[in-house]
Amino acid sequence: MKAAVLTKHGDAHKAFEIKAIEIPTIAKDEVLIKVEAFGLNFADVMARQGLYKEAPALPSVLGYDVVGTIEKVADDANNHLIGKRVVSMTRFGGYAEYAKTKAAGVAEISSNLPAGEALALATQYSTAYFMAYECVSVFEGDNVLMHAAAGGVGTALAQLLSLRGCTIFGLTSRDEKFEYLKNNGVHYPINHTKTNYETEIRKILGGNKLDVAFNSVGGSTFKKDSRLLQKGGRSVLYGVAERSGKGKGMLPTLDLAWKFGIYSPIQMLLHSQAIIGVNMLHIADEKPQVIKRCLDAVVKLTENGDLKPHVGGLFKFDKIGDAHALLESRKSKGKIIVEW
């Protein structure tokens, strides 16, 4: 089979080679999927830059989510899955014509659901659902902040928060994304490169503060978010994009840690606040039933018309470098997918 293999760290257009590799061998509780298309996530960019410690050693096949048809199962109990069109998370290996995953982590989808929309559900929408509906419970009237609001998870969060009647503040680095954000349910788009978003949000809220902050950037932004949280507020961290592009080595990592600051549980207790970290890779490893629950929920919401995933880029497999470069540029909106 063909795969887009990461052979070196660095430039998006030089890091990958299309190679022939062996079809994965499935073990107990696993299924083999013939891949129709796979999705990109910002963790892939971090892995390509050599900054994601969870990534497999080079040469490797990245990829967290795929859409395709189940061709083989390891257990007779899963025979009913053969031939089903599914969307699934993978523990890497998604950038290939065949990928394996846990049978518990797949969700059947209709033939009418476009691959791009389905792929957004696997990682981005499941992550957003897990954070907004399971890690915390958002309610009507809650003031909620999202970083990278036009990205894949941001797009998903805005739609899920809108369903609960939240007031949404969405950060972006480009004014041209404002219309997209507003159409997606964001009440207050803010360009964080042109204004201090902490000052802007304080101005809009008057004496009020945020109930929840969803932060994929980390570093110095975490301190700002913390100052904006009211009593009982929750800060949900699901990425450290501020680390991207800073090069390898310990110094940039220590600088990032310093920017986060030092926090004591006593502070959280006194203000009845919470800091929650989310790593869906580990959730998938340890609790695949949670992934299944979230994935089934967002598939149902999408098929009912409550959610509308946005495809921000569609590429053929031999343009994997272009796809990565677009995601890294932070100019994209929604989900970027690659087709075989």
N, C-alpha and C positions, 0 to 999 in steps of 0.2 A: 504494500500500500504506500501511498504518498503521504508525506508529513512535512509541515513547515518546521524545520529543526533549528533551534537556537544554538548556533555554533560559537558565538563570541558575544561578549558584552559590549555595549556601546551603541553606535549609530543605527537607527532603525532600518536603514536601507542596506546595511552591511552585516547585520547580526544574524539573519536567517538564510537557510538554504533549503530548497525543496528537494527532499531525498526519499529514496525507497527504503522503508524499514519494515520490520516484521509486524504482522497483525497481533495485537495484544492477546495474551492468553488469560482467560477468565478463571477465577477461583470461586469458591463457595459464596453464595449470595450475590454474585456479580452477573452482569449482562453485557453483551457486546452490541454496540450501536453502529450501524452504517451511517456515517455523518453526512447530513445534507448541508449544514452550515454550522460555523462556530462563532462565538462572540469574543470580544476583547473587553478587558477590565483594566483599571489603572494599576492593579497589582502586577499585571503582565508587563507594563512599562517599567515598574520598579525592578522586576525580575530581569528584564533585558538590560537594565543599567547595572545589574549586579548588586542591588540594594535590598533584595527581598530574601531573607534568610531561609524562608520555607521552600524556596524554589529548588528543584533538583539540580544536581551537578551537570555541567556541560559535558557533551552535547545533550540537549534535553528538548522535550516537546511540552510547551506551555499549554494553557487553555483550561478554563474553569467551566465552560458551559457549551452544550451542543444540542442541536436538533437533528433527529434522524429516525431511523427505523431499527427496531431491535431484531437482530439476526440470529442471536444465539444466547442461551441461558445456561447457567451452570447447574441449576437445580430443577428437577422435574416439577416442583411446586410452582415454578415461574413460567411454565410452558405457555400459559395463556398470554404472556407478554410478546411472544414471537410474532413479528409482523406488525406490531403496534407502532404508530408514529408517536414519538415522545420528545419531551424536553427534559434535560437533566443537567445537574451540576456534575463536574468531574474533578478528581484530585489530580490536576494537570493531565496532559495527554489529549486535550481537546483539539489541538491544531493538526488533526490527522483525518484520514478517510474513514478510520475505524477508531472507536474509543470505548473503553470499558468503565463501568461505574457500578455502584451498589444498586441492586434491584429496588431497594427501599427508597432510593433517591430519584426515581423517575416519575414523571406525570404524563399520562396520556393526553394528547391534544388532537383536535380535529384536523382534517386535511385542509380546511378553509383558513386556518390561522397562519398568517405569513410567518416564515421562519424568523425574520428579524424581530417581530413583536414577541414571538415565543421565547427567543433567546434572552430578551430583556427580562423576562420573568424568572429565569433560572437563578441568576446571581443578583442583579440589581433590585428587582421587585421583591424577591424573597428576602434579601437583606433589609430592604426598607420595611417590609411587613414585620419581620422579626423585631426590628428596632422600635417601630412606632406602635405596634399592636401587642407585642409580647414583652420586650424589655421594659418599656414604659407604656402607660395607657394615656393616650391623648383624648381630650374632651372638647366639646364645643366651647369656643371662646378662648381656648389656650393660645398664648402667644408663643410661636415656635420659630426658631432660626435654623436655616439650612446653609451650609457652605457648599460651594460647587453646585449651585441650584439647577443649572442647566445640564448637568451631567446625567449619567444613567441612573444612579441612585437618587440624585436630586429630583429628577423628573418623576421617579416612582414615589418618592416621599411626598412631593407636592400633591399628587393625586390622592394618595392615601390620607393625608392630613386634611385635604379638602372634603373628603367623605365624612370626616368627623367634625367639620365646621370650625377648624382652627384658623387663626389669623397668622399668615405665613410671611416671614421675612426671608428673602432669598438673595444670597451673595453671588456675584459674578464679576468677571474681570473685563466685560465688554458691554457697552451700552446697547449694541445691536442685538443682544440677547434679551433685552427687556420685554419686547413684545411676546417672544416665545414664553418667557416666564409668566407673564400676566395671563396669557391664553391657557397656561397649564395650572393656574390657580394661585400663583404667588401674588399677594396683595401689595407687597412693598419690595420691588427689585432694587438692589443697591450695588453700585460698582465700587468694590472695595479698593480698587487702585486709584480712585479719584477722591474718595472721602473716607474719613475714619468711621467705619461702620458702627463702632461702639457709640460714638457721639450722635450719629444719625438715628440709631434705634432709640437712644434715650430721648431724643427730641420728639420722635413720633409717639412714643409711649407716655410721655409726660412723666408722671411719678410712678408709673407701673414698670414691671420688668418681665423677663422671659420665663416661661414655664419649662421649656425644653430647648436645648441646642443640639443639633446634629452636626458633628464636625469630622470631616474627612481630611483636614489639612494639618491639624495639630500644631505643635510648637507655640509660637507667640500668640496665635489666635485663641488658644485654649484659655489663656489668662483673661483676654477680653471677654470671652464667653462667660467665664466664671463671674466676672464683675457685673454682667448683665442679668444673671440668674436671680430670681426672687427666692424667698424662703420656700422650701419645698420643691425647688427647681432641680432639673436633671440634665446632666451633660453626657451625651452619648458620643463616644469616639470610635470611628471605624476606619481610620486611615491616617497616614502621616505624609501627605503629598508635599509638605514643605521640605521634606528630606530629598525629594526628587531633584535631579540635576545638580546636586552639590558634590558629586564625586564620591569615591569610595574612601574608606579609612575611618578611624575612630574619632578624629576631631570634629567632622561634620555631625556625627551621631551625638557626641557629647554636647555640641552646641545646641542641637535640637532638644536634648534632654533639659539643658539649662533654661531654654526658652519656655518649656512647659512649666517650670517652677516646681516648688516643693509643697506638697499638700499633706495635711494630717487628717486622719479619721475624725479627730476632735472637731475640726472645722466643719466637716460634713454633718456631724451630730448636732452641733450648735445651730446650724442653719437648716437642718432637716433636708439636706441636699444629697445628691448622689452623682458619682462618676461611674459610668458604665462603659466598658470596653467590649467591642464586638469584632470577632474574627470568625467569619463564616466557614473558613477552611477547617478550623478545629471543631466547630459545631457539627459540620458534616462528618468528621472523623468519629466523634464521640457520641453524637445523637442524630443519626440519620433520620430518625422519625420526626425530628423537629423540622428538618429541611423538607421532608415529605409534606408535613402539615402546612408549612408556609407556601410551598410550591403549589399544592392543590388549591389553597385558598386564593392565590393570585390568578391562577388559571381560571378558576370559576368566576372571579370578579371581572376578568378580561372578557370571557365569553358572554357574561351578562351585560357587557357594555359599560361597567362602572370604571374600568381602567382602560387607558389607551396608550400603550407603549409607543415611543417615538424612535424610529430608526434614523440615526444621524449620519450614517455612512455605510455603503454597501460595496464590497470589494471582492474580486476574484482572488483565489488562493495565491497566485503568483505576484499579487500586489500587497502582500502581507506587510512589507516595509512601509508602503504608503498609508496603510491602515494604522499602523503603530505610530507613525509620525503625526497623523491627524489627532489621535488621542493624546499624544504627548504635548501637542501644541495648545491644548485646552481651548481650541476653537470649535470643537464639536459640540453637538447637542444630542442627548439621548444615547442610544445604543449603536455601536459600530459592529458590523458583522462581516464575516468572510465566507464566501460560498465555494464549494468544490464544483 
